[in-house]
Amino acid sequence: MTEDDIALGAAMMLLRRHGDGAAVRVAERIGELALAGDQEGVLFWKRVALKMDQILRPGAVQ
């Protein structure tokens, strides 16, 4: 399983669990990790945000 696969799974889970609030949850997590100095974590959660955007974009392949 690739990092993209994991990020896609995380994005889908967050959308199911948090619905319209999923993007806010991702932004909060990125902020928490940035404050903690976890750059690797920030990069992963930014990838999750990108996958979430791709899922929500009209015409996206799912």
OpenMM code with the backbone's topology and positions (N, CA, C; nanometers):
from openmm import Vec3, app, unit

residues = "MET THR GLU ASP ASP ILE ALA LEU GLY ALA ALA MET MET LEU LEU ARG ARG HIS GLY ASP GLY ALA ALA VAL ARG VAL ALA GLU ARG ILE GLY GLU LEU ALA LEU ALA GLY ASP GLN GLU GLY VAL LEU PHE TRP LYS ARG VAL ALA LEU LYS MET ASP GLN ILE LEU ARG PRO GLY ALA VAL GLN".split()
positions = [
    Vec3(0.0850, -0.1174, 0.0000),
    Vec3(0.0000, 0.0000, 0.0000),
    Vec3(0.0898, 0.1240, 0.0000),
    Vec3(0.0564, 0.2198, -0.0839),
    Vec3(0.1369, 0.3411, -0.0951),
    Vec3(0.0850, 0.4488, 0.0005),
    Vec3(0.1664, 0.5535, 0.0171),
    Vec3(0.1237, 0.6687, 0.0992),
    Vec3(-0.0050, 0.7290, 0.0427),
    Vec3(-0.0159, 0.7340, -0.0925),
    Vec3(-0.1368, 0.7886, -0.1541),
    Vec3(-0.2588, 0.7034, -0.1210),
    Vec3(-0.2420, 0.5707, -0.1211),
    Vec3(-0.3528, 0.4816, -0.0853),
    Vec3(-0.3975, 0.5058, 0.0586),
    Vec3(-0.3015, 0.5206, 0.1471),
    Vec3(-0.3325, 0.5446, 0.2886),
    Vec3(-0.4017, 0.6796, 0.3055),
    Vec3(-0.3515, 0.7817, 0.2364),
    Vec3(-0.4123, 0.9149, 0.2439),
    Vec3(-0.5541, 0.9131, 0.1880),
    Vec3(-0.5754, 0.8397, 0.0791),
    Vec3(-0.7087, 0.8287, 0.0210),
    Vec3(-0.8038, 0.7610, 0.1186),
    Vec3(-0.7592, 0.6534, 0.1808),
    Vec3(-0.8422, 0.5851, 0.2802),
    Vec3(-0.8757, 0.6752, 0.3980),
    Vec3(-0.7772, 0.7506, 0.4439),
    Vec3(-0.8003, 0.8434, 0.5554),
    Vec3(-0.9012, 0.9509, 0.5154),
    Vec3(-0.8877, 1.0035, 0.3942),
    Vec3(-0.9804, 1.1070, 0.3464),
    Vec3(-1.1226, 1.0528, 0.3398),
    Vec3(-1.1382, 0.9327, 0.2875),
    Vec3(-1.2715, 0.8731, 0.2768),
    Vec3(-1.3323, 0.8485, 0.4149),
    Vec3(-1.2506, 0.7992, 0.5078),
    Vec3(-1.2986, 0.7741, 0.6438),
    Vec3(-1.3414, 0.9038, 0.7117),
    Vec3(-1.2600, 1.0073, 0.6960),
    Vec3(-1.2925, 1.1361, 0.7577),
    Vec3(-1.4210, 1.1941, 0.6998),
    Vec3(-1.4398, 1.1811, 0.5699),
    Vec3(-1.5621, 1.2318, 0.5076),
    Vec3(-1.6845, 1.1555, 0.5582),
    Vec3(-1.6709, 1.0241, 0.5741),
    Vec3(-1.7837, 0.9450, 0.6271),
    Vec3(-1.8137, 0.9820, 0.7721),
    Vec3(-1.7088, 0.9975, 0.8500),
    Vec3(-1.7255, 1.0217, 0.9939),
    Vec3(-1.7675, 1.1650, 1.0243),
    Vec3(-1.7097, 1.2638, 0.9549),
    Vec3(-1.7300, 1.4039, 0.9893),
    Vec3(-1.8122, 1.4824, 0.8869),
    Vec3(-1.8417, 1.4224, 0.7738),
    Vec3(-1.9234, 1.4895, 0.6724),
    Vec3(-1.8662, 1.6247, 0.6339),
    Vec3(-1.9510, 1.7271, 0.6402),
    Vec3(-1.9094, 1.8623, 0.6018),
    Vec3(-1.7999, 1.9183, 0.6912),
    Vec3(-1.7816, 1.8625, 0.8090),
    Vec3(-1.6789, 1.9101, 0.9013),
    Vec3(-1.5425, 1.8446, 0.8814),
    Vec3(-1.5319, 1.7558, 0.7831),
    Vec3(-1.4068, 1.6823, 0.7632),
    Vec3(-1.2902, 1.7749, 0.7283),
    Vec3(-1.3147, 1.8716, 0.6431),
    Vec3(-1.2064, 1.9626, 0.6032),
    Vec3(-1.1553, 2.0425, 0.7235),
    Vec3(-1.2456, 2.0801, 0.8118),
    Vec3(-1.2053, 2.1528, 0.9322),
    Vec3(-1.1193, 2.0632, 1.0204),
    Vec3(-1.1577, 1.9378, 1.0332),
    Vec3(-1.0804, 1.8439, 1.1154),
    Vec3(-0.9391, 1.8259, 1.0603),
    Vec3(-0.9279, 1.8168, 0.9278),
    Vec3(-0.7959, 1.8034, 0.8651),
    Vec3(-0.7123, 1.9289, 0.8906),
    Vec3(-0.7727, 2.0447, 0.8753),
    Vec3(-0.7004, 2.1707, 0.8987),
    Vec3(-0.6542, 2.1800, 1.0440),
    Vec3(-0.7407, 2.1398, 1.1377),
    Vec3(-0.7025, 2.1407, 1.2789),
    Vec3(-0.5831, 2.0488, 1.3043),
    Vec3(-0.5875, 1.9304, 1.2439),
    Vec3(-0.4786, 1.8340, 1.2642),
    Vec3(-0.3479, 1.8866, 1.2066),
    Vec3(-0.3545, 1.9485, 1.0891),
    Vec3(-0.2339, 2.0077, 1.0299),
    Vec3(-0.1776, 2.1134, 1.1230),
    Vec3(-0.2642, 2.1964, 1.1799),
    Vec3(-0.2200, 2.2994, 1.2740),
    Vec3(-0.1551, 2.2405, 1.3982),
    Vec3(-0.2157, 2.1353, 1.4531),
    Vec3(-0.1601, 2.0695, 1.5722),
    Vec3(-0.0200, 2.0153, 1.5434),
    Vec3(-0.0065, 1.9493, 1.4301),
    Vec3(0.1221, 1.8902, 1.3939),
    Vec3(0.2272, 1.9964, 1.3655),
    Vec3(0.1854, 2.1060, 1.3034),
    Vec3(0.2790, 2.2159, 1.2751),
    Vec3(0.3309, 2.2763, 1.4056),
    Vec3(0.2405, 2.2965, 1.5008),
    Vec3(0.2812, 2.3507, 1.6306),
    Vec3(0.3762, 2.2566, 1.7042),
    Vec3(0.3574, 2.1272, 1.6819),
    Vec3(0.4433, 2.0275, 1.7465),
    Vec3(0.5753, 2.0092, 1.6709),
    Vec3(0.5880, 2.0732, 1.5563),
    Vec3(0.7108, 2.0613, 1.4780),
    Vec3(0.7215, 1.9316, 1.3990),
    Vec3(0.6097, 1.8648, 1.3769),
    Vec3(0.6082, 1.7368, 1.3049),
    Vec3(0.5854, 1.7618, 1.1558),
    Vec3(0.6924, 1.7917, 1.0857),
    Vec3(0.6811, 1.8245, 0.9430),
    Vec3(0.6365, 1.7046, 0.8594),
    Vec3(0.6803, 1.5861, 0.8953),
    Vec3(0.6379, 1.4658, 0.8233),
    Vec3(0.4875, 1.4451, 0.8380),
    Vec3(0.4371, 1.4666, 0.9590),
    Vec3(0.2934, 1.4560, 0.9824),
    Vec3(0.2157, 1.5608, 0.9053),
    Vec3(0.2679, 1.6825, 0.9014),
    Vec3(0.2033, 1.7905, 0.8254),
    Vec3(0.1939, 1.7512, 0.6783),
    Vec3(0.3028, 1.6991, 0.6230),
    Vec3(0.3029, 1.6598, 0.4817),
    Vec3(0.2004, 1.5506, 0.4543),
    Vec3(0.1894, 1.4532, 0.5449),
    Vec3(0.0912, 1.3472, 0.5254),
    Vec3(-0.0503, 1.4030, 0.5278),
    Vec3(-0.0809, 1.4877, 0.6255),
    Vec3(-0.2163, 1.5406, 0.6364),
    Vec3(-0.2494, 1.6366, 0.5227),
    Vec3(-0.1494, 1.7015, 0.4679),
    Vec3(-0.1727, 1.7826, 0.3472),
    Vec3(-0.2086, 1.6915, 0.2306),
    Vec3(-0.1475, 1.5734, 0.2265),
    Vec3(-0.1826, 1.4752, 0.1234),
    Vec3(-0.3265, 1.4283, 0.1432),
    Vec3(-0.3678, 1.4081, 0.2671),
    Vec3(-0.5065, 1.3709, 0.2966),
    Vec3(-0.6007, 1.4814, 0.2471),
    Vec3(-0.5646, 1.6066, 0.2729),
    Vec3(-0.6470, 1.7195, 0.2276),
    Vec3(-0.6588, 1.7201, 0.0758),
    Vec3(-0.5498, 1.6922, 0.0065),
    Vec3(-0.5523, 1.6875, -0.1399),
    Vec3(-0.6452, 1.5759, -0.1878),
    Vec3(-0.6357, 1.4593, -0.1268),
    Vec3(-0.7226, 1.3476, -0.1650),
    Vec3(-0.8688, 1.3811, -0.1376),
    Vec3(-0.8954, 1.4474, -0.0266),
    Vec3(-1.0311, 1.4878, 0.0056),
    Vec3(-1.0844, 1.5840, -0.1009),
    Vec3(-1.0008, 1.6778, -0.1404),
    Vec3(-1.0386, 1.7720, -0.2456),
    Vec3(-1.0691, 1.6978, -0.3757),
    Vec3(-0.9882, 1.5991, -0.4083),
    Vec3(-1.0100, 1.5224, -0.5307),
    Vec3(-1.1406, 1.4445, -0.5238),
    Vec3(-1.1741, 1.3902, -0.4085),
    Vec3(-1.2989, 1.3160, -0.3916),
    Vec3(-1.4185, 1.4087, -0.4093),
    Vec3(-1.4098, 1.5281, -0.3532),
    Vec3(-1.5230, 1.6202, -0.3532),
    Vec3(-1.5376, 1.6990, -0.4826),
    Vec3(-1.4338, 1.7015, -0.5639),
    Vec3(-1.4380, 1.7771, -0.6892),
    Vec3(-1.5393, 1.7112, -0.7845),
    Vec3(-1.6273, 1.7921, -0.8424),
    Vec3(-1.7258, 1.7362, -0.9367),
    Vec3(-1.6539, 1.6615, -1.0506),
    Vec3(-1.7076, 1.5439, -1.0829),
    Vec3(-1.6507, 1.4647, -1.1908),
    Vec3(-1.5314, 1.3805, -1.1496),
    Vec3(-1.4990, 1.3787, -1.0208),
    Vec3(-1.3841, 1.3009, -0.9733),
    Vec3(-1.4131, 1.1519, -0.9894),
    Vec3(-1.3116, 1.0778, -1.0254),
    Vec3(-1.3244, 0.9335, -1.0362),
    Vec3(-1.3147, 0.8753, -0.8965),
    Vec3(-1.4083, 0.7859, -0.8625),
    Vec3(-1.4065, 0.7252, -0.7290),
    Vec3(-1.4086, 0.5763, -0.7382),
] * unit.nanometer
topology = app.Topology()
chain = topology.addChain("A")
for resn in residues:
    res = topology.addResidue(resn, chain)
    for name in ("N", "CA", "C"):
        topology.addAtom(name, app.Element.getBySymbol(name[0]), res)
